[in-house]
Amino acid sequence: SSTKGPGGEHMFQLSTMRFATVSEFRGRVMVGIREYYDAGGELKPGKKGISLTLEQWTSLKEQMDEIDEAVKELS
């Protein structure tokens, strides 16, 4: 389930300090995966991460079965 981040973005926790986010930037919806850090009790986005446009997100989702197969091969 998602929570609202400090900037109003939807945050989905992946691990202790890593989140997937859905936010708006300059009028465009972006999907991000980013590490966060604790700044005095408030979560702040770190430098490590990536933001995908909706087009890139759609492309990633369309290739998910192939990505899963590649992960299985290497696991």
PQR file of N, CA, C, O and H, with PARSE charges and radii, in Angstrom:
ATOM      1  N   SER A   1       0.841  -1.187   0.000 -0.4000 1.5000
ATOM      2  CA  SER A   1       0.000   0.000   0.000 -0.0000 2.0000
ATOM      3  C   SER A   1       0.879   1.241   0.000  0.5500 1.7000
ATOM      4  O   SER A   1       2.035   1.189   0.420 -0.5500 1.4000
ATOM      5  N   SER A   2       0.346   2.330  -0.460 -0.4000 1.5000
ATOM      6  CA  SER A   2       1.140   3.549  -0.574 -0.0000 2.0000
ATOM      7  C   SER A   2       0.874   4.492   0.591  0.5500 1.7000
ATOM      8  O   SER A   2      -0.160   4.437   1.256 -0.5500 1.4000
ATOM      9  H   SER A   2      -0.593   2.373  -0.801  0.4000 1.0000
ATOM     10  N   THR A   3       1.850   5.350   0.802 -0.4000 1.5000
ATOM     11  CA  THR A   3       1.704   6.445   1.754 -0.0000 2.0000
ATOM     12  C   THR A   3       2.004   7.727   0.992  0.5500 1.7000
ATOM     13  O   THR A   3       2.573   7.687  -0.099 -0.5500 1.4000
ATOM     14  H   THR A   3       2.690   5.395   0.261  0.4000 1.0000
ATOM     15  N   LYS A   4       1.626   8.855   1.562 -0.4000 1.5000
ATOM     16  CA  LYS A   4       1.930  10.149   0.934 -0.0000 2.0000
ATOM     17  C   LYS A   4       3.272  10.640   1.460  0.5500 1.7000
ATOM     18  O   LYS A   4       3.511  10.649   2.668 -0.5500 1.4000
ATOM     19  H   LYS A   4       1.163   8.887   2.448  0.4000 1.0000
ATOM     20  N   GLY A   5       4.142  11.047   0.546 -0.4000 1.5000
ATOM     21  CA  GLY A   5       5.434  11.582   0.917 -0.0000 2.0000
ATOM     22  C   GLY A   5       5.345  13.054   1.255  0.5500 1.7000
ATOM     23  O   GLY A   5       4.284  13.668   1.140 -0.5500 1.4000
ATOM     24  H   GLY A   5       3.947  11.039  -0.435  0.4000 1.0000
ATOM     25  N   PRO A   6       6.486  13.624   1.679 -0.5600 1.5000
ATOM     26  CA  PRO A   6       6.501  15.033   2.075  0.2800 2.0000
ATOM     27  C   PRO A   6       6.136  15.993   0.947  0.5500 1.7000
ATOM     28  O   PRO A   6       5.667  17.102   1.202 -0.5500 1.4000
ATOM     29  N   GLY A   7       6.351  15.568  -0.311 -0.4000 1.5000
ATOM     30  CA  GLY A   7       6.013  16.419  -1.445 -0.0000 2.0000
ATOM     31  C   GLY A   7       4.680  16.065  -2.077  0.5500 1.7000
ATOM     32  O   GLY A   7       4.355  16.563  -3.155 -0.5500 1.4000
ATOM     33  H   GLY A   7       6.732  14.667  -0.518  0.4000 1.0000
ATOM     34  N   GLY A   8       3.900  15.208  -1.421 -0.4000 1.5000
ATOM     35  CA  GLY A   8       2.603  14.807  -1.944 -0.0000 2.0000
ATOM     36  C   GLY A   8       2.652  13.609  -2.873  0.5500 1.7000
ATOM     37  O   GLY A   8       1.620  13.178  -3.388 -0.5500 1.4000
ATOM     38  H   GLY A   8       4.163  14.803  -0.545  0.4000 1.0000
ATOM     39  N   GLU A   9       3.854  13.064  -3.094 -0.4000 1.5000
ATOM     40  CA  GLU A   9       3.983  11.912  -3.972 -0.0000 2.0000
ATOM     41  C   GLU A   9       3.491  10.638  -3.276  0.5500 1.7000
ATOM     42  O   GLU A   9       3.469  10.555  -2.047 -0.5500 1.4000
ATOM     43  H   GLU A   9       4.692  13.415  -2.676  0.4000 1.0000
ATOM     44  N   HIS A  10       3.102   9.663  -4.071 -0.4000 1.5000
ATOM     45  CA  HIS A  10       2.721   8.352  -3.539 -0.0000 2.0000
ATOM     46  C   HIS A  10       4.007   7.554  -3.351  0.5500 1.7000
ATOM     47  O   HIS A  10       4.824   7.466  -4.267 -0.5500 1.4000
ATOM     48  H   HIS A  10       3.120   9.730  -5.069  0.4000 1.0000
ATOM     49  N   MET A  11       4.187   6.977  -2.172 -0.4000 1.5000
ATOM     50  CA  MET A  11       5.410   6.234  -1.866 -0.0000 2.0000
ATOM     51  C   MET A  11       5.065   4.782  -1.543  0.5500 1.7000
ATOM     52  O   MET A  11       4.147   4.504  -0.772 -0.5500 1.4000
ATOM     53  H   MET A  11       3.523   7.049  -1.428  0.4000 1.0000
ATOM     54  N   PHE A  12       5.821   3.862  -2.148 -0.4000 1.5000
ATOM     55  CA  PHE A  12       5.656   2.430  -1.936 -0.0000 2.0000
ATOM     56  C   PHE A  12       6.990   1.896  -1.427  0.5500 1.7000
ATOM     57  O   PHE A  12       7.991   1.949  -2.143 -0.5500 1.4000
ATOM     58  H   PHE A  12       6.567   4.088  -2.774  0.4000 1.0000
ATOM     59  N   GLN A  13       7.015   1.384  -0.202 -0.4000 1.5000
ATOM     60  CA  GLN A  13       8.268   0.954   0.415 -0.0000 2.0000
ATOM     61  C   GLN A  13       8.729  -0.368  -0.183  0.5500 1.7000
ATOM     62  O   GLN A  13       7.977  -1.342  -0.212 -0.5500 1.4000
ATOM     63  H   GLN A  13       6.202   1.342   0.379  0.4000 1.0000
ATOM     64  N   LEU A  14       9.980  -0.395  -0.663 -0.4000 1.5000
ATOM     65  CA  LEU A  14      10.580  -1.595  -1.236 -0.0000 2.0000
ATOM     66  C   LEU A  14      11.493  -2.287  -0.237  0.5500 1.7000
ATOM     67  O   LEU A  14      11.564  -3.515  -0.196 -0.5500 1.4000
ATOM     68  H   LEU A  14      10.591   0.397  -0.639  0.4000 1.0000
ATOM     69  N   SER A  15      12.189  -1.495   0.565 -0.4000 1.5000
ATOM     70  CA  SER A  15      13.034  -2.000   1.648 -0.0000 2.0000
ATOM     71  C   SER A  15      13.124  -0.881   2.679  0.5500 1.7000
ATOM     72  O   SER A  15      12.399   0.109   2.584 -0.5500 1.4000
ATOM     73  H   SER A  15      12.131  -0.498   0.532  0.4000 1.0000
ATOM     74  N   THR A  16      13.995  -1.029   3.650 -0.4000 1.5000
ATOM     75  CA  THR A  16      14.034  -0.088   4.768 -0.0000 2.0000
ATOM     76  C   THR A  16      14.047   1.373   4.326  0.5500 1.7000
ATOM     77  O   THR A  16      13.229   2.163   4.795 -0.5500 1.4000
ATOM     78  H   THR A  16      14.584  -1.833   3.728  0.4000 1.0000
ATOM     79  N   MET A  17      14.951   1.739   3.443 -0.4000 1.5000
ATOM     80  CA  MET A  17      15.071   3.142   3.031 -0.0000 2.0000
ATOM     81  C   MET A  17      15.002   3.309   1.511  0.5500 1.7000
ATOM     82  O   MET A  17      15.507   4.297   0.977 -0.5500 1.4000
ATOM     83  H   MET A  17      15.616   1.096   3.061  0.4000 1.0000
ATOM     84  N   ARG A  18      14.390   2.364   0.818 -0.4000 1.5000
ATOM     85  CA  ARG A  18      14.247   2.454  -0.636 -0.0000 2.0000
ATOM     86  C   ARG A  18      12.763   2.412  -0.976  0.5500 1.7000
ATOM     87  O   ARG A  18      12.020   1.569  -0.475 -0.5500 1.4000
ATOM     88  H   ARG A  18      13.980   1.561   1.251  0.4000 1.0000
ATOM     89  N   PHE A  19      12.347   3.337  -1.838 -0.4000 1.5000
ATOM     90  CA  PHE A  19      10.931   3.487  -2.168 -0.0000 2.0000
ATOM     91  C   PHE A  19      10.733   3.634  -3.674  0.5500 1.7000
ATOM     92  O   PHE A  19      11.581   4.188  -4.375 -0.5500 1.4000
ATOM     93  H   PHE A  19      12.951   4.021  -2.246  0.4000 1.0000
ATOM     94  N   ALA A  20       9.599   3.129  -4.158 -0.4000 1.5000
ATOM     95  CA  ALA A  20       9.104   3.470  -5.488 -0.0000 2.0000
ATOM     96  C   ALA A  20       8.131   4.623  -5.267  0.5500 1.7000
ATOM     97  O   ALA A  20       7.351   4.607  -4.314 -0.5500 1.4000
ATOM     98  H   ALA A  20       8.910   2.679  -3.589  0.4000 1.0000
ATOM     99  N   THR A  21       8.176   5.613  -6.138 -0.4000 1.5000
ATOM    100  CA  THR A  21       7.309   6.778  -5.978 -0.0000 2.0000
ATOM    101  C   THR A  21       6.581   7.086  -7.286  0.5500 1.7000
ATOM    102  O   THR A  21       7.069   6.787  -8.376 -0.5500 1.4000
ATOM    103  H   THR A  21       8.809   5.626  -6.912  0.4000 1.0000
ATOM    104  N   VAL A  22       5.418   7.682  -7.150 -0.4000 1.5000
ATOM    105  CA  VAL A  22       4.686   8.220  -8.298 -0.0000 2.0000
ATOM    106  C   VAL A  22       4.437   9.684  -7.966  0.5500 1.7000
ATOM    107  O   VAL A  22       3.790  10.012  -6.971 -0.5500 1.4000
ATOM    108  H   VAL A  22       5.021   7.925  -6.265  0.4000 1.0000
ATOM    109  N   SER A  23       4.964  10.560  -8.821 -0.4000 1.5000
ATOM    110  CA  SER A  23       4.881  11.991  -8.537 -0.0000 2.0000
ATOM    111  C   SER A  23       4.672  12.761  -9.837  0.5500 1.7000
ATOM    112  O   SER A  23       4.676  12.195 -10.930 -0.5500 1.4000
ATOM    113  H   SER A  23       5.490  10.294  -9.629  0.4000 1.0000
ATOM    114  N   GLU A  24       4.491  14.049  -9.685 -0.4000 1.5000
ATOM    115  CA  GLU A  24       4.346  14.933 -10.833 -0.0000 2.0000
ATOM    116  C   GLU A  24       5.511  15.911 -10.820  0.5500 1.7000
ATOM    117  O   GLU A  24       5.830  16.494  -9.784 -0.5500 1.4000
ATOM    118  H   GLU A  24       4.487  14.509  -8.797  0.4000 1.0000
ATOM    119  N   PHE A  25       6.150  16.089 -11.982 -0.4000 1.5000
ATOM    120  CA  PHE A  25       7.269  17.011 -12.115 -0.0000 2.0000
ATOM    121  C   PHE A  25       7.085  17.785 -13.407  0.5500 1.7000
ATOM    122  O   PHE A  25       7.064  17.204 -14.492 -0.5500 1.4000
ATOM    123  H   PHE A  25       5.892  15.615 -12.823  0.4000 1.0000
ATOM    124  N   ARG A  26       6.952  19.092 -13.286 -0.4000 1.5000
ATOM    125  CA  ARG A  26       6.746  19.968 -14.446 -0.0000 2.0000
ATOM    126  C   ARG A  26       5.583  19.493 -15.315  0.5500 1.7000
ATOM    127  O   ARG A  26       5.666  19.499 -16.544 -0.5500 1.4000
ATOM    128  H   ARG A  26       6.969  19.564 -12.404  0.4000 1.0000
ATOM    129  N   GLY A  27       4.504  19.085 -14.661 -0.4000 1.5000
ATOM    130  CA  GLY A  27       3.303  18.680 -15.368 -0.0000 2.0000
ATOM    131  C   GLY A  27       3.323  17.271 -15.927  0.5500 1.7000
ATOM    132  O   GLY A  27       2.389  16.864 -16.618 -0.5500 1.4000
ATOM    133  H   GLY A  27       4.436  19.081 -13.663  0.4000 1.0000
ATOM    134  N   ARG A  28       4.387  16.513 -15.634 -0.4000 1.5000
ATOM    135  CA  ARG A  28       4.502  15.143 -16.141 -0.0000 2.0000
ATOM    136  C   ARG A  28       4.498  14.162 -14.977  0.5500 1.7000
ATOM    137  O   ARG A  28       5.127  14.406 -13.947 -0.5500 1.4000
ATOM    138  H   ARG A  28       5.146  16.844 -15.072  0.4000 1.0000
ATOM    139  N   VAL A  29       3.789  13.056 -15.146 -0.4000 1.5000
ATOM    140  CA  VAL A  29       3.798  12.005 -14.132 -0.0000 2.0000
ATOM    141  C   VAL A  29       5.094  11.221 -14.275  0.5500 1.7000
ATOM    142  O   VAL A  29       5.476  10.836 -15.380 -0.5500 1.4000
ATOM    143  H   VAL A  29       3.279  12.858 -15.983  0.4000 1.0000
ATOM    144  N   MET A  30       5.772  10.986 -13.152 -0.4000 1.5000
ATOM    145  CA  MET A  30       7.039  10.262 -13.134 -0.0000 2.0000
ATOM    146  C   MET A  30       6.950   9.101 -12.148  0.5500 1.7000
ATOM    147  O   MET A  30       6.311   9.212 -11.101 -0.5500 1.4000
ATOM    148  H   MET A  30       5.462  11.298 -12.254  0.4000 1.0000
ATOM    149  N   VAL A  31       7.590   7.995 -12.489 -0.4000 1.5000
ATOM    150  CA  VAL A  31       7.708   6.847 -11.591 -0.0000 2.0000
ATOM    151  C   VAL A  31       9.179   6.746 -11.219  0.5500 1.7000
ATOM    152  O   VAL A  31      10.044   6.666 -12.091 -0.5500 1.4000
ATOM    153  H   VAL A  31       8.109   7.904 -13.339  0.4000 1.0000
ATOM    154  N   GLY A  32       9.458   6.752  -9.924 -0.4000 1.5000
ATOM    155  CA  GLY A  32      10.838   6.736  -9.476 -0.0000 2.0000
ATOM    156  C   GLY A  32      11.127   5.601  -8.518  0.5500 1.7000
ATOM    157  O   GLY A  32      10.236   5.086  -7.842 -0.5500 1.4000
ATOM    158  H   GLY A  32       8.755   6.817  -9.215  0.4000 1.0000
ATOM    159  N   ILE A  33      12.393   5.224  -8.476 -0.4000 1.5000
ATOM    160  CA  ILE A  33      12.905   4.311  -7.456 -0.0000 2.0000
ATOM    161  C   ILE A  33      14.114   5.021  -6.870  0.5500 1.7000
ATOM    162  O   ILE A  33      15.059   5.359  -7.583 -0.5500 1.4000
ATOM    163  H   ILE A  33      13.116   5.642  -9.025  0.4000 1.0000
ATOM    164  N   ARG A  34      14.073   5.241  -5.570 -0.4000 1.5000
ATOM    165  CA  ARG A  34      15.092   6.083  -4.949 -0.0000 2.0000
ATOM    166  C   ARG A  34      15.370   5.655  -3.520  0.5500 1.7000
ATOM    167  O   ARG A  34      14.488   5.156  -2.822 -0.5500 1.4000
ATOM    168  H   ARG A  34      13.306   4.967  -4.991  0.4000 1.0000
ATOM    169  N   GLU A  35      16.613   5.858  -3.096 -0.4000 1.5000
ATOM    170  CA  GLU A  35      16.985   5.693  -1.700 -0.0000 2.0000
ATOM    171  C   GLU A  35      16.659   6.982  -0.963  0.5500 1.7000
ATOM    172  O   GLU A  35      16.813   8.075  -1.509 -0.5500 1.4000
ATOM    173  H   GLU A  35      17.329   6.264  -3.664  0.4000 1.0000
ATOM    174  N   TYR A  36      16.214   6.852   0.258 -0.4000 1.5000
ATOM    175  CA  TYR A  36      15.898   7.999   1.105 -0.0000 2.0000
ATOM    176  C   TYR A  36      16.788   7.962   2.330  0.5500 1.7000
ATOM    177  O   TYR A  36      17.341   6.915   2.665 -0.5500 1.4000
ATOM    178  H   TYR A  36      16.089   5.964   0.701  0.4000 1.0000
ATOM    179  N   TYR A  37      16.933   9.095   3.004 -0.4000 1.5000
ATOM    180  CA  TYR A  37      17.683   9.150   4.256 -0.0000 2.0000
ATOM    181  C   TYR A  37      16.854   9.888   5.293  0.5500 1.7000
ATOM    182  O   TYR A  37      15.938  10.642   4.964 -0.5500 1.4000
ATOM    183  H   TYR A  37      16.484   9.946   2.732  0.4000 1.0000
ATOM    184  N   ASP A  38      17.194   9.652   6.542 -0.4000 1.5000
ATOM    185  CA  ASP A  38      16.478  10.251   7.669 -0.0000 2.0000
ATOM    186  C   ASP A  38      17.143  11.575   8.029  0.5500 1.7000
ATOM    187  O   ASP A  38      18.298  11.600   8.452 -0.5500 1.4000
ATOM    188  H   ASP A  38      17.938   9.039   6.809  0.4000 1.0000
ATOM    189  N   ALA A  39      16.420  12.661   7.862 -0.4000 1.5000
ATOM    190  CA  ALA A  39      16.926  13.999   8.201 -0.0000 2.0000
ATOM    191  C   ALA A  39      16.141  14.497   9.410  0.5500 1.7000
ATOM    192  O   ALA A  39      15.165  15.234   9.268 -0.5500 1.4000
ATOM    193  H   ALA A  39      15.481  12.641   7.518  0.4000 1.0000
ATOM    194  N   GLY A  40      16.574  14.091  10.590 -0.4000 1.5000
ATOM    195  CA  GLY A  40      15.903  14.535  11.811 -0.0000 2.0000
ATOM    196  C   GLY A  40      14.466  14.063  11.915  0.5500 1.7000
ATOM    197  O   GLY A  40      13.587  14.824  12.319 -0.5500 1.4000
ATOM    198  H   GLY A  40      17.367  13.492  10.705  0.4000 1.0000
ATOM    199  N   GLY A  41      14.220  12.807  11.551 -0.4000 1.5000
ATOM    200  CA  GLY A  41      12.878  12.254  11.646 -0.0000 2.0000
ATOM    201  C   GLY A  41      12.028  12.437  10.400  0.5500 1.7000
ATOM    202  O   GLY A  41      10.885  11.982  10.359 -0.5500 1.4000
ATOM    203  H   GLY A  41      14.934  12.188  11.222  0.4000 1.0000
ATOM    204  N   GLU A  42      12.571  13.098   9.386 -0.4000 1.5000
ATOM    205  CA  GLU A  42      11.842  13.314   8.133 -0.0000 2.0000
ATOM    206  C   GLU A  42      12.586  12.612   7.001  0.5500 1.7000
ATOM    207  O   GLU A  42      13.803  12.754   6.875 -0.5500 1.4000
ATOM    208  H   GLU A  42      13.499  13.468   9.420  0.4000 1.0000
ATOM    209  N   LEU A  43      11.862  11.856   6.177 -0.4000 1.5000
ATOM    210  CA  LEU A  43      12.481  11.181   5.038 -0.0000 2.0000
ATOM    211  C   LEU A  43      12.765  12.182   3.930  0.5500 1.7000
ATOM    212  O   LEU A  43      11.898  12.964   3.540 -0.5500 1.4000
ATOM    213  H   LEU A  43      10.874  11.740   6.279  0.4000 1.0000
ATOM    214  N   LYS A  44      14.002  12.144   3.428 -0.4000 1.5000
ATOM    215  CA  LYS A  44      14.416  13.016   2.327 -0.0000 2.0000
ATOM    216  C   LYS A  44      14.980  12.149   1.211  0.5500 1.7000
ATOM    217  O   LYS A  44      15.666  11.166   1.491 -0.5500 1.4000
ATOM    218  H   LYS A  44      14.706  11.509   3.745  0.4000 1.0000
ATOM    219  N   PRO A  45      14.706  12.488  -0.061 -0.5600 1.5000
ATOM    220  CA  PRO A  45      15.254  11.700  -1.166  0.2800 2.0000
ATOM    221  C   PRO A  45      16.757  11.890  -1.283  0.5500 1.7000
ATOM    222  O   PRO A  45      17.268  13.005  -1.173 -0.5500 1.4000
ATOM    223  N   GLY A  46      17.459  10.785  -1.508 -0.4000 1.5000
ATOM    224  CA  GLY A  46      18.900  10.834  -1.699 -0.0000 2.0000
ATOM    225  C   GLY A  46      19.247  10.995  -3.171  0.5500 1.7000
ATOM    226  O   GLY A  46      18.364  11.114  -4.020 -0.5500 1.4000
ATOM    227  H   GLY A  46      17.045   9.879  -1.598  0.4000 1.0000
ATOM    228  N   LYS A  47      20.546  10.997  -3.463 -0.4000 1.5000
ATOM    229  CA  LYS A  47      21.020  11.163  -4.837 -0.0000 2.0000
ATOM    230  C   LYS A  47      20.855   9.895  -5.659  0.5500 1.7000
ATOM    231  O   LYS A  47      20.707   9.957  -6.880 -0.5500 1.4000
ATOM    232  H   LYS A  47      21.264  10.901  -2.773  0.4000 1.0000
ATOM    233  N   LYS A  48      20.880   8.730  -4.987 -0.4000 1.5000
ATOM    234  CA  LYS A  48      20.810   7.462  -5.702 -0.0000 2.0000
ATOM    235  C   LYS A  48      19.376   7.138  -6.081  0.5500 1.7000
ATOM    236  O   LYS A  48      18.517   6.942  -5.220 -0.5500 1.4000
ATOM    237  H   LYS A  48      20.999   8.679  -3.996  0.4000 1.0000
ATOM    238  N   GLY A  49      19.133   7.084  -7.377 -0.4000 1.5000
ATOM    239  CA  GLY A  49      17.793   6.744  -7.829 -0.0000 2.0000
ATOM    240  C   GLY A  49      17.620   7.020  -9.304  0.5500 1.7000
ATOM    241  O   GLY A  49      18.524   7.514  -9.977 -0.5500 1.4000
ATOM    242  H   GLY A  49      19.830   7.243  -8.076  0.4000 1.0000
ATOM    243  N   ILE A  50      16.439   6.690  -9.792 -0.4000 1.5000
ATOM    244  CA  ILE A  50      16.108   6.904 -11.193 -0.0000 2.0000
ATOM    245  C   ILE A  50      14.640   7.304 -11.293  0.5500 1.7000
ATOM    246  O   ILE A  50      13.806   6.840 -10.516 -0.5500 1.4000
ATOM    247  H   ILE A  50      15.704   6.289  -9.246  0.4000 1.0000
ATOM    248  N   SER A  51      14.338   8.162 -12.247 -0.4000 1.5000
ATOM    249  CA  SER A  51      12.956   8.562 -12.523 -0.0000 2.0000
ATOM    250  C   SER A  51      12.630   8.180 -13.956  0.5500 1.7000
ATOM    251  O   SER A  51      13.415   8.428 -14.871 -0.5500 1.4000
ATOM    252  H   SER A  51      15.015   8.539 -12.878  0.4000 1.0000
ATOM    253  N   LEU A  52      11.466   7.574 -14.143 -0.4000 1.5000
ATOM    254  CA  LEU A  52      11.021   7.150 -15.466 -0.0000 2.0000
ATOM    255  C   LEU A  52       9.798   7.948 -15.891  0.5500 1.7000
ATOM    256  O   LEU A  52       8.903   8.209 -15.087 -0.5500 1.4000
ATOM    257  H   LEU A  52      10.828   7.372 -13.399  0.4000 1.0000
ATOM    258  N   THR A  53       9.769   8.331 -17.163 -0.4000 1.5000
ATOM    259  CA  THR A  53       8.563   8.939 -17.717 -0.0000 2.0000
ATOM    260  C   THR A  53       7.504   7.841 -17.846  0.5500 1.7000
ATOM    261  O   THR A  53       7.817   6.658 -17.713 -0.5500 1.4000
ATOM    262  H   THR A  53      10.496   8.119 -17.816  0.4000 1.0000
ATOM    263  N   LEU A  54       6.259   8.226 -18.104 -0.4000 1.5000
ATOM    264  CA  LEU A  54       5.216   7.216 -18.298 -0.0000 2.0000
ATOM    265  C   LEU A  54       5.538   6.304 -19.483  0.5500 1.7000
ATOM    266  O   LEU A  54       5.247   5.108 -19.443 -0.5500 1.4000
ATOM    267  H   LEU A  54       6.004   9.187 -18.212  0.4000 1.0000
ATOM    268  N   GLU A  55       6.129   6.858 -20.524 -0.4000 1.5000
ATOM    269  CA  GLU A  55       6.513   6.053 -21.692 -0.0000 2.0000
ATOM    270  C   GLU A  55       7.552   5.003 -21.303  0.5500 1.7000
ATOM    271  O   GLU A  55       7.443   3.842 -21.697 -0.5500 1.4000
ATOM    272  H   GLU A  55       6.365   7.829 -20.557  0.4000 1.0000
ATOM    273  N   GLN A  56       8.557   5.411 -20.530 -0.4000 1.5000
ATOM    274  CA  GLN A  56       9.584   4.473 -20.078 -0.0000 2.0000
ATOM    275  C   GLN A  56       9.001   3.442 -19.120  0.5500 1.7000
ATOM    276  O   GLN A  56       9.356   2.265 -19.188 -0.5500 1.4000
ATOM    277  H   GLN A  56       8.646   6.355 -20.210  0.4000 1.0000
ATOM    278  N   TRP A  57       8.110   3.871 -18.228 -0.4000 1.5000
ATOM    279  CA  TRP A  57       7.462   2.961 -17.283 -0.0000 2.0000
ATOM    280  C   TRP A  57       6.647   1.911 -18.036  0.5500 1.7000
ATOM    281  O   TRP A  57       6.691   0.729 -17.698 -0.5500 1.4000
ATOM    282  H   TRP A  57       7.822   4.827 -18.173  0.4000 1.0000
ATOM    283  N   THR A  58       5.904   2.342 -19.054 -0.4000 1.5000
ATOM    284  CA  THR A  58       5.108   1.417 -19.859 -0.0000 2.0000
ATOM    285  C   THR A  58       6.007   0.413 -20.569  0.5500 1.7000
ATOM    286  O   THR A  58       5.694  -0.777 -20.619 -0.5500 1.4000
ATOM    287  H   THR A  58       5.868   3.302 -19.329  0.4000 1.0000
ATOM    288  N   SER A  59       7.114   0.883 -21.115 -0.4000 1.5000
ATOM    289  CA  SER A  59       8.067   0.002 -21.787 -0.0000 2.0000
ATOM    290  C   SER A  59       8.634  -1.033 -20.818  0.5500 1.7000
ATOM    291  O   SER A  59       8.757  -2.207 -21.166 -0.5500 1.4000
ATOM    292  H   SER A  59       7.368   1.849 -21.075  0.4000 1.0000
ATOM    293  N   LEU A  60       8.975  -0.607 -19.618 -0.4000 1.5000
ATOM    294  CA  LEU A  60       9.492  -1.530 -18.602 -0.0000 2.0000
ATOM    295  C   LEU A  60       8.449  -2.595 -18.264  0.5500 1.7000
ATOM    296  O   LEU A  60       8.769  -3.782 -18.193 -0.5500 1.4000
ATOM    297  H   LEU A  60       8.875   0.347 -19.335  0.4000 1.0000
ATOM    298  N   LYS A  61       7.206  -2.169 -18.057 -0.4000 1.5000
ATOM    299  CA  LYS A  61       6.139  -3.119 -17.722 -0.0000 2.0000
ATOM    300  C   LYS A  61       5.916  -4.126 -18.852  0.5500 1.7000
ATOM    301  O   LYS A  61       5.676  -5.306 -18.594 -0.5500 1.4000
ATOM    302  H   LYS A  61       6.947  -1.205 -18.114  0.4000 1.0000
ATOM    303  N   GLU A  62       5.995  -3.663 -20.101 -0.4000 1.5000
ATOM    304  CA  GLU A  62       5.786  -4.551 -21.246 -0.0000 2.0000
ATOM    305  C   GLU A  62       6.869  -5.617 -21.351  0.5500 1.7000
ATOM    306  O   GLU A  62       6.638  -6.684 -21.918 -0.5500 1.4000
ATOM    307  H   GLU A  62       6.190  -2.704 -20.310  0.4000 1.0000
ATOM    308  N   GLN A  63       8.043  -5.335 -20.810 -0.4000 1.5000
ATOM    309  CA  GLN A  63       9.164  -6.268 -20.874 -0.0000 2.0000
ATOM    310  C   GLN A  63       9.336  -7.083 -19.586  0.5500 1.7000
ATOM    311  O   GLN A  63      10.302  -7.835 -19.459 -0.5500 1.4000
ATOM    312  H   GLN A  63       8.231  -4.468 -20.350  0.4000 1.0000
ATOM    313  N   MET A  64       8.420  -6.942 -18.645 -0.4000 1.5000
ATOM    314  CA  MET A  64       8.573  -7.556 -17.329 -0.0000 2.0000
ATOM    315  C   MET A  64       8.693  -9.077 -17.387  0.5500 1.7000
ATOM    316  O   MET A  64       9.490  -9.647 -16.641 -0.5500 1.4000
ATOM    317  H   MET A  64       7.635  -6.331 -18.748  0.4000 1.0000
ATOM    318  N   ASP A  65       7.929  -9.751 -18.247 -0.4000 1.5000
ATOM    319  CA  ASP A  65       8.036 -11.208 -18.346 -0.0000 2.0000
ATOM    320  C   ASP A  65       9.444 -11.624 -18.771  0.5500 1.7000
ATOM    321  O   ASP A  65      10.008 -12.570 -18.219 -0.5500 1.4000
ATOM    322  H   ASP A  65       7.282  -9.287 -18.852  0.4000 1.0000
ATOM    323  N   GLU A  66      10.008 -10.920 -19.748 -0.4000 1.5000
ATOM    324  CA  GLU A  66      11.362 -11.223 -20.212 -0.0000 2.0000
ATOM    325  C   GLU A  66      12.393 -10.910 -19.131  0.5500 1.7000
ATOM    326  O   GLU A  66      13.364 -11.649 -18.968 -0.5500 1.4000
ATOM    327  H   GLU A  66       9.550 -10.152 -20.196  0.4000 1.0000
ATOM    328  N   ILE A  67      12.189  -9.834 -18.403 -0.4000 1.5000
ATOM    329  CA  ILE A  67      13.097  -9.481 -17.306 -0.0000 2.0000
ATOM    330  C   ILE A  67      13.033 -10.551 -16.223  0.5500 1.7000
ATOM    331  O   ILE A  67      14.066 -10.967 -15.699 -0.5500 1.4000
ATOM    332  H   ILE A  67      11.400  -9.234 -18.536  0.4000 1.0000
ATOM    333  N   ASP A  68      11.821 -10.999 -15.883 -0.4000 1.5000
ATOM    334  CA  ASP A  68      11.660 -12.068 -14.888 -0.0000 2.0000
ATOM    335  C   ASP A  68      12.383 -13.337 -15.328  0.5500 1.7000
ATOM    336  O   ASP A  68      13.031 -13.995 -14.514 -0.5500 1.4000
ATOM    337  H   ASP A  68      10.981 -10.661 -16.309  0.4000 1.0000
ATOM    338  N   GLU A  69      12.277 -13.685 -16.605 -0.4000 1.5000
ATOM    339  CA  GLU A  69      12.967 -14.873 -17.121 -0.0000 2.0000
ATOM    340  C   GLU A  69      14.482 -14.724 -16.993  0.5500 1.7000
ATOM    341  O   GLU A  69      15.165 -15.673 -16.608 -0.5500 1.4000
ATOM    342  H   GLU A  69      11.751 -13.151 -17.267  0.4000 1.0000
ATOM    343  N   ALA A  70      15.008 -13.548 -17.310 -0.4000 1.5000
ATOM    344  CA  ALA A  70      16.448 -13.309 -17.191 -0.0000 2.0000
ATOM    345  C   ALA A  70      16.895 -13.417 -15.737  0.5500 1.7000
ATOM    346  O   ALA A  70      17.968 -13.951 -15.456 -0.5500 1.4000
ATOM    347  H   ALA A  70      14.453 -12.778 -17.622  0.4000 1.0000
ATOM    348  N   VAL A  71      16.083 -12.915 -14.815 -0.4000 1.5000
ATOM    349  CA  VAL A  71      16.400 -13.016 -13.383 -0.0000 2.0000
ATOM    350  C   VAL A  71      16.423 -14.485 -12.967  0.5500 1.7000
ATOM    351  O   VAL A  71      17.325 -14.908 -12.244 -0.5500 1.4000
ATOM    352  H   VAL A  71      15.211 -12.481 -15.043  0.4000 1.0000
ATOM    353  N   LYS A  72      15.443 -15.262 -13.414 -0.4000 1.5000
ATOM    354  CA  LYS A  72      15.389 -16.696 -13.081 -0.0000 2.0000
ATOM    355  C   LYS A  72      16.621 -17.420 -13.609  0.5500 1.7000
ATOM    356  O   LYS A  72      17.184 -18.272 -12.922 -0.5500 1.4000
ATOM    357  H   LYS A  72      14.710 -14.919 -14.001  0.4000 1.0000
ATOM    358  N   GLU A  73      17.045 -17.083 -14.837 -0.4000 1.5000
ATOM    359  CA  GLU A  73      18.236 -17.700 -15.433 -0.0000 2.0000
ATOM    360  C   GLU A  73      19.471 -17.475 -14.578  0.5500 1.7000
ATOM    361  O   GLU A  73      20.304 -18.369 -14.429 -0.5500 1.4000
ATOM    362  H   GLU A  73      16.587 -16.392 -15.396  0.4000 1.0000
ATOM    363  N   LEU A  74      19.583 -16.293 -14.025 -0.4000 1.5000
ATOM    364  CA  LEU A  74      20.791 -15.929 -13.281 -0.0000 2.0000
ATOM    365  C   LEU A  74      20.696 -16.209 -11.791  0.5500 1.7000
ATOM    366  O   LEU A  74      21.678 -16.040 -11.068 -0.5500 1.4000
ATOM    367  H   LEU A  74      18.907 -15.567 -14.146  0.4000 1.0000
ATOM    368  N   SER A  75      19.535 -16.632 -11.324 -0.4000 1.5000
ATOM    369  CA  SER A  75      19.365 -16.896  -9.886 -0.0000 2.0000
ATOM    370  C   SER A  75      19.723 -18.326  -9.545  0.5500 1.7000
ATOM    371  O   SER A  75      19.639 -18.723  -8.383 -0.5500 1.4000
ATOM    372  H   SER A  75      18.738 -16.769 -11.911  0.4000 1.0000
TER
END
